[in-house]
Amino acid sequence: MKFHLDGAVSIKASPEKTFTSLSNPEFMVSTIPDLQSYKILDQDHFEAKIKVGISVVRGTVDMKFELKDKTGGNHARLLGDGAGAGSRMHIDSTLDLSPEGEGTKMAWSADADLGGLMAGIGSQILKSQSEKQVSQIFSNIKAKLEATSSS
């Protein structure tokens, strides 16, 4: 099952600081909800074990992430592939930054392709749960960046 999500968030941190943070695997992994464990492989690759609980699907998913296409201090892609809890998933997301006053506007989009048990849940439930997870990630990014910007 495939679906698309997108949105934008305003962050009270400079585009430079925001891009540097989003390009850092340690920072990115720290924003994932329900993270069980992780391993940084290099500056562009990391792995994460994430707890999932959507409808009847419960367990953990082992994900491999790659940060790529980091260009101009304002664009990057995050690819994620994983399997677990009787499911498999591929996520291709982009992040685009632009100045907004003294802060940054971050526009994002994500295309997800899910198979296995998760794909059988139903598109509305799955999309709704995915939107909640993505919203939590971006709330975490915003909170972390704004906390370090104000100190």
PyMOL commands that set and color helices and strands:
alter all, ss='L'
color gray80, all
select helices_A, chain A and resi 15-22+25-29+118-120+123-149
alter helices_A, ss='H'
color red, helices_A
select strands_A, chain A and resi 2-11+35-42+45-54+57-71+75-84+87-100+103-116
alter strands_A, ss='S'
color yellow, strands_A
deselect
rebuild
show_as cartoon
